[in-house]
Amino acid sequence: MAKTSKTVPQKEKASSFSSRSAGDKTPVEPLPHEYVPGPLVAWMPHVIPDLEDWVGSWLRLPSMPSTAGMTWQGADGRLRIMVGPAWGRGGSKSAKDKKKKRASPSDTPRARKPKDDSAALLADVAQRLQDEEEEEEDTGYELVPRKRGSVKVSTAAGPVMAKETRPRTEEILECAPSKVPESSGVEDISCHDGQLVVTLHRETFTKSQAELNRCEADLKRLTEERDALKCLYVKKEEENRDLRTDLAQPRKEEAELDEQQNLERIELLRGEVDQIKVDCDRWKENMDRLVAEKEAALAKLSSVEVQLQGIKEKSSAQAKRIVELEAELAKAKAEVGKMKIAADKSIVVYLADVEATQTQLREASDRERQSNDLAKCQSRREILEEILARGFDLSKEIAQAKTLEADARFLVSSDDDDDDEGSQDRSDNNEKPEGKAALKRENSPEHS
Protein backbone atom coordinates (compact mmCIF):
# COMPACT_ATOMS: atom_id res chain seq x y z
CA MET A 1 0.00 0.00 0.00
CA ALA A 2 1.53 3.26 -1.07
CA LYS A 3 2.23 5.80 1.69
CA THR A 4 2.73 9.50 1.22
CA SER A 5 3.99 12.04 3.68
CA LYS A 6 3.85 15.77 3.97
CA THR A 7 6.31 18.21 5.38
CA VAL A 8 5.17 21.28 7.29
CA PRO A 9 6.64 24.32 5.48
CA GLN A 10 9.03 26.68 7.19
CA LYS A 11 6.59 29.56 6.88
CA GLU A 12 4.11 27.80 9.07
CA LYS A 13 6.79 27.18 11.67
CA ALA A 14 7.76 30.80 11.71
CA SER A 15 4.15 31.90 12.07
CA SER A 16 3.65 29.41 14.91
CA PHE A 17 6.74 30.65 16.75
CA SER A 18 5.73 34.27 16.26
CA SER A 19 2.18 33.57 17.46
CA ARG A 20 3.49 31.89 20.61
CA SER A 21 6.14 34.52 21.30
CA ALA A 22 3.71 37.46 20.86
CA GLY A 23 0.30 36.56 22.27
CA ASP A 24 -1.36 39.69 20.95
CA LYS A 25 -0.71 38.84 17.25
CA THR A 26 -3.16 36.74 15.28
CA PRO A 27 -1.62 33.59 13.68
CA VAL A 28 -1.86 33.36 9.90
CA GLU A 29 -3.40 30.26 8.36
CA PRO A 30 -1.10 28.80 5.61
CA LEU A 31 -2.67 28.37 2.23
CA PRO A 32 -3.20 24.85 0.78
CA HIS A 33 -0.56 25.31 -1.97
CA GLU A 34 2.05 26.09 0.68
CA TYR A 35 2.00 22.49 1.95
CA VAL A 36 4.85 20.73 0.05
CA PRO A 37 4.97 16.90 0.03
CA GLY A 38 8.09 15.41 1.66
CA PRO A 39 9.44 12.17 2.92
CA LEU A 40 8.73 12.75 6.63
CA VAL A 41 6.99 15.12 9.02
CA ALA A 42 9.65 17.34 10.55
CA TRP A 43 9.87 17.40 14.31
CA MET A 44 9.36 20.89 15.65
CA PRO A 45 8.33 21.55 19.22
CA HIS A 46 5.14 23.58 19.76
CA VAL A 47 4.11 23.30 16.09
CA ILE A 48 1.20 21.02 16.93
CA PRO A 49 -0.99 22.49 19.71
CA ASP A 50 -1.62 20.08 22.59
CA LEU A 51 0.80 17.52 21.13
CA GLU A 52 1.15 15.80 24.46
CA ASP A 53 -2.57 15.20 24.86
CA TRP A 54 -2.87 14.13 21.23
CA VAL A 55 -0.07 11.55 21.60
CA GLY A 56 -1.63 10.29 24.84
CA SER A 57 -5.01 9.90 23.14
CA TRP A 58 -3.34 8.06 20.25
CA LEU A 59 -1.56 5.68 22.64
CA ARG A 60 -4.81 5.05 24.53
CA LEU A 61 -6.67 3.90 21.40
CA PRO A 62 -7.90 0.31 21.92
CA SER A 63 -7.69 -0.54 18.20
CA MET A 64 -3.93 -1.10 17.96
CA PRO A 65 -2.88 -4.35 16.17
CA SER A 66 -2.14 -7.21 18.53
CA THR A 67 0.88 -8.57 16.58
CA ALA A 68 2.37 -5.29 15.46
CA GLY A 69 5.08 -3.45 17.26
CA MET A 70 5.12 0.34 17.75
CA THR A 71 8.00 2.51 18.79
CA TRP A 72 9.00 6.15 18.76
CA GLN A 73 12.25 7.07 17.07
CA GLY A 74 13.52 10.61 17.33
CA ALA A 75 17.27 10.32 16.74
CA ASP A 76 17.25 12.41 13.56
CA GLY A 77 14.86 15.01 14.97
CA ARG A 78 11.81 13.54 13.22
CA LEU A 79 8.80 11.84 14.70
CA ARG A 80 8.25 8.30 13.32
CA ILE A 81 5.76 5.58 14.16
CA MET A 82 7.26 2.17 13.46
CA VAL A 83 4.98 -0.85 13.22
CA GLY A 84 6.39 -4.39 13.48
CA PRO A 85 5.26 -7.89 14.39
CA ALA A 86 7.48 -8.06 17.48
CA TRP A 87 5.13 -5.77 19.49
CA GLY A 88 2.26 -7.81 20.81
CA ARG A 89 0.20 -7.47 23.97
CA GLY A 90 3.08 -5.77 25.65
CA GLY A 91 2.43 -2.59 23.70
CA SER A 92 -1.12 -2.27 24.99
CA LYS A 93 0.11 -3.04 28.46
CA SER A 94 2.70 -0.30 28.27
CA ALA A 95 -0.03 2.03 27.01
CA LYS A 96 -2.11 1.15 30.06
CA ASP A 97 0.92 1.78 32.28
CA LYS A 98 1.39 5.15 30.60
CA LYS A 99 -2.28 5.91 31.13
CA LYS A 100 -1.95 5.13 34.82
CA LYS A 101 1.21 7.20 34.97
CA ARG A 102 -0.61 10.10 33.37
CA ALA A 103 -3.53 9.69 35.74
CA SER A 104 -1.19 9.88 38.78
CA PRO A 105 -0.63 13.39 40.16
CA SER A 106 2.67 14.99 39.15
CA ASP A 107 5.27 16.09 41.62
CA THR A 108 5.25 19.69 40.46
CA PRO A 109 1.89 21.43 40.03
CA ARG A 110 1.31 22.75 36.52
CA ALA A 111 -1.25 25.17 35.23
CA ARG A 112 -3.85 23.69 32.92
CA LYS A 113 -5.57 25.53 30.08
CA PRO A 114 -9.10 24.93 28.84
CA LYS A 115 -9.22 22.96 25.61
CA ASP A 116 -12.84 22.35 24.85
CA ASP A 117 -12.26 22.83 21.12
CA SER A 118 -9.12 20.65 21.03
CA ALA A 119 -10.88 17.88 22.98
CA ALA A 120 -13.75 17.81 20.49
CA LEU A 121 -11.24 17.83 17.61
CA LEU A 122 -9.29 14.97 19.15
CA ALA A 123 -12.46 12.91 19.47
CA ASP A 124 -13.30 13.52 15.81
CA VAL A 125 -9.73 12.72 14.68
CA ALA A 126 -9.65 9.51 16.71
CA GLN A 127 -12.95 8.43 15.16
CA ARG A 128 -11.63 9.11 11.66
CA LEU A 129 -8.44 7.15 12.41
CA GLN A 130 -10.49 4.18 13.54
CA ASP A 131 -12.50 4.31 10.30
CA GLU A 132 -9.31 4.43 8.19
CA GLU A 133 -7.80 1.50 10.06
CA GLU A 134 -10.91 -0.55 9.43
CA GLU A 135 -10.57 0.19 5.71
CA GLU A 136 -6.93 -1.02 5.74
CA GLU A 137 -7.79 -4.61 6.66
CA ASP A 138 -6.22 -5.80 3.34
CA THR A 139 -2.67 -5.00 4.62
CA GLY A 140 -2.52 -8.28 6.53
CA TYR A 141 -2.55 -6.89 10.05
CA GLU A 142 -4.83 -8.52 12.59
CA LEU A 143 -7.09 -5.90 14.16
CA VAL A 144 -8.48 -6.19 17.65
CA PRO A 145 -12.31 -6.02 17.79
CA ARG A 146 -13.53 -2.80 19.41
CA LYS A 147 -16.57 -0.59 19.78
CA ARG A 148 -16.82 2.74 18.08
CA GLY A 149 -16.97 5.83 20.18
CA SER A 150 -14.98 4.23 23.02
CA VAL A 151 -12.35 6.95 22.98
CA LYS A 152 -12.96 9.42 25.78
CA VAL A 153 -11.08 12.65 25.75
CA SER A 154 -10.77 14.65 28.93
CA THR A 155 -12.41 18.07 28.61
CA ALA A 156 -10.77 19.58 31.65
CA ALA A 157 -7.12 20.34 30.92
CA GLY A 158 -4.90 23.26 31.74
CA PRO A 159 -2.50 25.24 29.53
CA VAL A 160 0.74 23.50 28.62
CA MET A 161 3.66 25.87 28.65
CA ALA A 162 6.13 25.96 25.74
CA LYS A 163 9.09 25.09 27.94
CA GLU A 164 7.31 21.98 29.25
CA THR A 165 6.25 20.46 25.92
CA ARG A 166 9.64 19.12 24.92
CA PRO A 167 10.39 17.34 28.25
CA ARG A 168 6.93 15.72 28.32
CA THR A 169 7.41 14.53 24.73
CA GLU A 170 10.81 13.12 25.60
CA GLU A 171 9.18 11.36 28.56
CA ILE A 172 6.68 9.75 26.20
CA LEU A 173 9.50 8.74 23.87
CA GLU A 174 11.40 7.22 26.78
CA CYS A 175 8.34 5.23 27.88
CA ALA A 176 7.98 3.72 24.39
CA PRO A 177 10.07 0.63 23.47
CA SER A 178 13.39 1.73 21.96
CA LYS A 179 14.33 -1.44 20.22
CA VAL A 180 12.65 -2.59 17.04
CA PRO A 181 13.63 -5.81 15.30
CA GLU A 182 15.14 -5.01 11.94
CA SER A 183 13.46 -8.10 10.43
CA SER A 184 9.93 -6.88 11.33
CA GLY A 185 9.42 -5.13 7.99
CA VAL A 186 9.18 -1.59 9.35
CA GLU A 187 6.75 0.56 7.44
CA ASP A 188 6.60 4.28 7.60
CA ILE A 189 3.13 5.64 8.43
CA SER A 190 4.35 9.20 8.73
CA CYS A 191 2.06 10.22 5.89
CA HIS A 192 -0.99 9.28 7.93
CA ASP A 193 0.39 11.10 10.95
CA GLY A 194 1.22 14.14 8.85
CA GLN A 195 -2.31 14.30 7.50
CA LEU A 196 -3.66 13.98 11.03
CA VAL A 197 -1.35 16.74 12.25
CA VAL A 198 -2.26 19.03 9.36
CA THR A 199 -5.98 18.37 9.78
CA LEU A 200 -5.81 18.92 13.52
CA HIS A 201 -3.76 22.06 13.14
CA ARG A 202 -6.00 23.44 10.41
CA GLU A 203 -9.23 22.78 12.29
CA THR A 204 -7.81 24.18 15.52
CA PHE A 205 -6.41 27.18 13.72
CA THR A 206 -9.68 27.80 11.86
CA LYS A 207 -11.76 27.61 15.01
CA SER A 208 -9.31 29.75 16.95
CA GLN A 209 -9.21 32.28 14.13
CA ALA A 210 -13.04 32.38 13.92
CA GLU A 211 -13.33 32.72 17.70
CA LEU A 212 -10.67 35.42 17.74
CA ASN A 213 -12.37 37.31 14.91
CA ARG A 214 -15.69 37.07 16.70
CA CYS A 215 -14.14 38.25 19.95
CA GLU A 216 -12.40 41.12 18.16
CA ALA A 217 -15.66 42.11 16.47
CA ASP A 218 -17.48 41.96 19.81
CA LEU A 219 -14.69 43.92 21.47
CA LYS A 220 -14.76 46.55 18.74
CA ARG A 221 -18.52 46.80 18.91
CA LEU A 222 -18.49 47.07 22.70
CA THR A 223 -15.68 49.63 22.55
CA GLU A 224 -17.62 51.74 20.07
CA GLU A 225 -20.73 51.45 22.20
CA ARG A 226 -18.74 52.38 25.29
CA ASP A 227 -17.23 55.43 23.54
CA ALA A 228 -20.64 56.47 22.26
CA LEU A 229 -22.13 56.08 25.72
CA LYS A 230 -19.24 58.03 27.22
CA CYS A 231 -19.77 60.85 24.74
CA LEU A 232 -23.50 60.78 25.39
CA TYR A 233 -22.89 60.76 29.14
CA VAL A 234 -20.51 63.73 28.92
CA LYS A 235 -22.97 65.60 26.72
CA LYS A 236 -25.89 64.87 29.03
CA GLU A 237 -23.79 65.81 32.06
CA GLU A 238 -22.93 69.16 30.47
CA GLU A 239 -26.57 69.72 29.59
CA ASN A 240 -27.61 68.84 33.14
CA ARG A 241 -24.98 71.20 34.52
CA ASP A 242 -26.24 73.99 32.29
CA LEU A 243 -29.82 73.24 33.26
CA ARG A 244 -28.92 73.26 36.94
CA THR A 245 -27.17 76.60 36.47
CA ASP A 246 -30.18 77.98 34.59
CA LEU A 247 -32.64 76.67 37.17
CA ALA A 248 -30.71 77.88 40.22
CA GLN A 249 -31.64 81.57 39.81
CA PRO A 250 -35.37 80.96 39.04
CA ARG A 251 -35.60 78.62 41.99
CA LYS A 252 -33.98 81.20 44.25
CA GLU A 253 -36.33 83.91 42.99
CA GLU A 254 -39.30 81.59 43.36
CA ALA A 255 -38.26 80.75 46.93
CA GLU A 256 -37.94 84.45 47.80
CA LEU A 257 -41.30 85.19 46.18
CA ASP A 258 -42.94 82.33 48.07
CA GLU A 259 -41.43 83.56 51.32
CA GLN A 260 -42.68 87.11 50.66
CA GLN A 261 -46.15 85.82 49.79
CA ASN A 262 -46.19 83.69 52.93
CA LEU A 263 -45.27 86.71 55.07
CA GLU A 264 -48.00 88.80 53.46
CA ARG A 265 -50.50 86.00 53.90
CA ILE A 266 -49.51 85.65 57.57
CA GLU A 267 -50.02 89.39 58.15
CA LEU A 268 -53.40 89.24 56.41
CA LEU A 269 -54.45 86.25 58.49
CA ARG A 270 -53.37 88.02 61.68
CA GLY A 271 -55.55 91.01 60.78
CA GLU A 272 -58.47 88.69 60.07
CA VAL A 273 -57.94 86.93 63.40
CA ASP A 274 -57.98 90.27 65.25
CA GLN A 275 -61.17 91.27 63.45
CA ILE A 276 -62.74 87.92 64.31
CA LYS A 277 -61.80 88.41 67.97
CA VAL A 278 -63.48 91.84 67.98
CA ASP A 279 -66.58 90.37 66.34
CA CYS A 280 -66.63 87.56 68.89
CA ASP A 281 -66.53 90.04 71.77
CA ARG A 282 -69.38 92.04 70.22
CA TRP A 283 -71.39 88.88 69.64
CA LYS A 284 -70.86 87.84 73.24
CA GLU A 285 -72.24 91.19 74.42
CA ASN A 286 -75.24 90.83 72.12
CA MET A 287 -75.81 87.32 73.40
CA ASP A 288 -75.78 88.52 77.01
CA ARG A 289 -78.25 91.28 76.15
CA LEU A 290 -80.49 88.85 74.27
CA VAL A 291 -80.42 86.48 77.24
CA ALA A 292 -81.61 89.29 79.52
CA GLU A 293 -84.34 90.23 77.07
CA LYS A 294 -85.33 86.59 76.80
CA GLU A 295 -85.71 86.37 80.57
CA ALA A 296 -87.88 89.51 80.59
CA ALA A 297 -90.01 88.14 77.76
CA LEU A 298 -90.40 84.86 79.63
CA ALA A 299 -91.58 86.77 82.71
CA LYS A 300 -94.14 88.63 80.63
CA LEU A 301 -95.19 85.41 79.00
CA SER A 302 -95.76 83.84 82.39
CA SER A 303 -97.98 86.79 83.41
CA VAL A 304 -99.91 86.47 80.16
CA GLU A 305 -100.34 82.77 80.83
CA VAL A 306 -101.75 83.60 84.28
CA GLN A 307 -104.22 85.98 82.71
CA LEU A 308 -105.16 83.38 80.15
CA GLN A 309 -105.72 80.90 82.93
CA GLY A 310 -108.08 83.35 84.64
CA ILE A 311 -109.98 83.84 81.41
CA LYS A 312 -110.24 80.09 81.02
CA GLU A 313 -111.65 79.86 84.55
CA LYS A 314 -114.22 82.52 83.71
CA SER A 315 -115.12 80.65 80.56
CA SER A 316 -115.59 77.51 82.59
CA ALA A 317 -117.87 79.40 85.00
CA GLN A 318 -119.91 80.62 82.07
CA ALA A 319 -120.05 77.10 80.73
CA LYS A 320 -121.37 75.97 84.10
CA ARG A 321 -123.93 78.73 83.97
CA ILE A 322 -124.96 77.60 80.52
CA VAL A 323 -125.30 74.08 81.80
CA GLU A 324 -127.47 75.30 84.67
CA LEU A 325 -129.58 77.28 82.29
CA GLU A 326 -129.96 74.30 80.04
CA ALA A 327 -131.07 72.29 83.04
CA GLU A 328 -133.61 74.94 83.95
CA LEU A 329 -134.73 74.99 80.34
CA ALA A 330 -135.22 71.28 80.40
CA LYS A 331 -137.19 71.61 83.61
CA ALA A 332 -139.27 74.35 82.09
CA LYS A 333 -139.84 72.21 79.05
CA ALA A 334 -141.05 69.45 81.28
CA GLU A 335 -143.45 71.79 83.05
CA VAL A 336 -144.56 73.16 79.70
CA GLY A 337 -145.21 69.61 78.52
CA LYS A 338 -147.41 68.97 81.50
CA MET A 339 -149.20 72.22 81.10
CA LYS A 340 -149.18 72.30 77.29
CA ILE A 341 -152.86 72.68 76.75
CA ALA A 342 -153.33 75.39 79.35
CA ALA A 343 -150.09 77.32 78.92
CA ASP A 344 -149.48 77.79 75.21
CA LYS A 345 -148.79 81.44 75.77
CA SER A 346 -146.45 80.74 78.59
CA ILE A 347 -144.64 78.21 76.46
CA VAL A 348 -144.21 80.73 73.68
CA VAL A 349 -143.05 83.31 76.18
CA TYR A 350 -140.71 80.92 77.84
CA LEU A 351 -139.33 79.78 74.48
CA ALA A 352 -138.77 83.34 73.50
CA ASP A 353 -137.09 84.02 76.83
CA VAL A 354 -134.89 80.98 76.38
CA GLU A 355 -133.91 82.03 72.90
CA ALA A 356 -133.25 85.53 74.09
CA THR A 357 -131.20 84.21 76.97
CA GLN A 358 -129.18 81.98 74.68
CA THR A 359 -128.63 84.82 72.30
CA GLN A 360 -127.53 87.01 75.17
CA LEU A 361 -125.20 84.32 76.40
CA ARG A 362 -123.72 83.88 72.95
CA GLU A 363 -123.36 87.57 72.52
CA ALA A 364 -121.84 87.84 75.98
CA SER A 365 -119.37 85.07 75.19
CA ASP A 366 -118.56 86.70 71.86
CA ARG A 367 -118.08 90.03 73.56
CA GLU A 368 -115.91 88.46 76.19
CA ARG A 369 -113.85 86.67 73.53
CA GLN A 370 -113.51 89.85 71.54
CA SER A 371 -112.59 91.71 74.72
CA ASN A 372 -109.95 89.11 75.39
CA ASP A 373 -108.66 89.47 71.84
CA LEU A 374 -108.62 93.20 72.29
CA ALA A 375 -106.73 92.84 75.53
CA LYS A 376 -104.27 90.48 73.87
CA CYS A 377 -103.76 92.87 70.98
CA GLN A 378 -103.25 95.75 73.37
CA SER A 379 -100.76 93.79 75.46
CA ARG A 380 -98.92 92.64 72.34
CA ARG A 381 -98.82 96.18 71.01
CA GLU A 382 -97.46 97.39 74.32
CA ILE A 383 -94.81 94.65 74.33
CA LEU A 384 -93.79 95.47 70.78
CA GLU A 385 -93.64 99.16 71.59
CA GLU A 386 -91.47 98.39 74.57
CA ILE A 387 -89.16 96.25 72.43
CA LEU A 388 -89.08 99.03 69.84
CA ALA A 389 -88.17 101.46 72.57
CA ARG A 390 -85.17 99.26 73.41
CA GLY A 391 -83.81 99.51 69.91
CA PHE A 392 -85.39 96.71 67.94
CA ASP A 393 -87.10 97.46 64.64
CA LEU A 394 -90.58 95.90 64.98
CA SER A 395 -92.62 98.49 63.12
CA LYS A 396 -94.36 95.88 60.97
CA GLU A 397 -95.42 93.81 63.99
CA ILE A 398 -96.67 96.98 65.76
CA ALA A 399 -98.69 98.07 62.73
CA GLN A 400 -100.21 94.61 62.47
CA ALA A 401 -101.08 94.64 66.18
CA LYS A 402 -102.73 98.06 65.85
CA THR A 403 -104.79 96.78 62.91
CA LEU A 404 -105.93 93.77 64.92
CA GLU A 405 -106.81 96.04 67.89
CA ALA A 406 -108.88 98.34 65.67
CA ASP A 407 -110.71 95.34 64.25
CA ALA A 408 -111.41 94.04 67.74
CA ARG A 409 -112.73 97.45 68.88
CA PHE A 410 -114.99 97.60 65.83
CA LEU A 411 -116.36 94.14 66.56
CA VAL A 412 -117.01 95.02 70.22
CA SER A 413 -118.83 98.22 69.31
CA SER A 414 -120.91 96.45 66.65
CA ASP A 415 -121.86 93.75 69.15
CA ASP A 416 -123.06 96.41 71.63
CA ASP A 417 -125.24 97.98 68.92
CA ASP A 418 -126.63 94.58 68.02
CA ASP A 419 -127.46 93.95 71.68
CA ASP A 420 -129.41 97.21 71.92
CA GLU A 421 -131.35 96.41 68.76
CA GLY A 422 -131.99 92.85 69.92
CA SER A 423 -133.37 94.05 73.26
CA GLN A 424 -135.73 96.43 71.47
CA ASP A 425 -136.92 93.69 69.13
CA ARG A 426 -137.48 91.31 72.02
CA SER A 427 -139.52 93.93 73.85
CA ASP A 428 -141.64 94.48 70.73
CA ASN A 429 -142.12 90.76 70.29
CA ASN A 430 -143.22 90.40 73.91
CA GLU A 431 -145.75 93.17 73.49
CA LYS A 432 -147.22 91.58 70.34
CA PRO A 433 -147.98 88.16 71.89
CA GLU A 434 -149.54 89.90 74.87
CA GLY A 435 -151.86 91.86 72.52
CA LYS A 436 -152.79 88.72 70.64
CA ALA A 437 -153.54 86.93 73.86
CA ALA A 438 -155.76 89.80 74.96
CA LEU A 439 -157.62 89.66 71.66
CA LYS A 440 -158.13 85.92 72.03
CA ARG A 441 -159.43 86.35 75.54
CA GLU A 442 -161.82 88.96 74.34
CA ASN A 443 -163.09 86.81 71.50
CA SER A 444 -163.39 83.65 73.57
CA PRO A 445 -167.00 82.54 74.47
CA GLU A 446 -166.22 82.49 78.18
CA HIS A 447 -165.39 86.16 78.05
CA SER A 448 -168.64 86.85 76.27
Sequence and secondary structure as in RCSB ss.txt:
>XXXX:A:sequence
MAKTSKTVPQKEKASSFSSRSAGDKTPVEPLPHEYVPGPLVAWMPHVIPDLEDWVGSWLRLPSMPSTAGMTWQGA
DGRLRIMVGPAWGRGGSKSAKDKKKKRASPSDTPRARKPKDDSAALLADVAQRLQDEEEEEEDTGYELVPRKRGS
VKVSTAAGPVMAKETRPRTEEILECAPSKVPESSGVEDISCHDGQLVVTLHRETFTKSQAELNRCEADLKRLTEE
RDALKCLYVKKEEENRDLRTDLAQPRKEEAELDEQQNLERIELLRGEVDQIKVDCDRWKENMDRLVAEKEAALAK
LSSVEVQLQGIKEKSSAQAKRIVELEAELAKAKAEVGKMKIAADKSIVVYLADVEATQTQLREASDRERQSNDLA
KCQSRREILEEILARGFDLSKEIAQAKTLEADARFLVSSDDDDDDEGSQDRSDNNEKPEGKAALKRENSPEHS
>XXXX:A:secstr
     EE  HHHHHHHHHHHH TTS      GGG EE SS B  TTSSTTHHHHHHHHHT TT  SS EEEEE T
TSB EEEEETT  HHHHHHHHHHHHHHHS  SS       HHHHHHHHHHHHHHHHHHHHTGGGS       TT 
    S      HHHHHHHHHHHHHHS     GGG  EE HHHHHHHHHHHHHHHHHHHHHHHHHHHHHHHHHHHH
HHHHHHHHHHHHHHHHHHHHHHHHHHHHHHHHHHHHHHHHHHHHHHHHHHHHHHHHHHHHHHHHHHHHHHHHHHH
HHHHHHHHHHHHHHHHHHHHHHHHHHHHHHHHHHHHHHTTTT HHHHHHHHHHHHHHHHHHHHHHHHHHHHHHHH
HHHHHHHHHHHHHHTT   HHHHHHHHHHHHHHHHHHHHHHHHHHHHHHHHHHHHHHHHHHHHHHHHHSTTT 
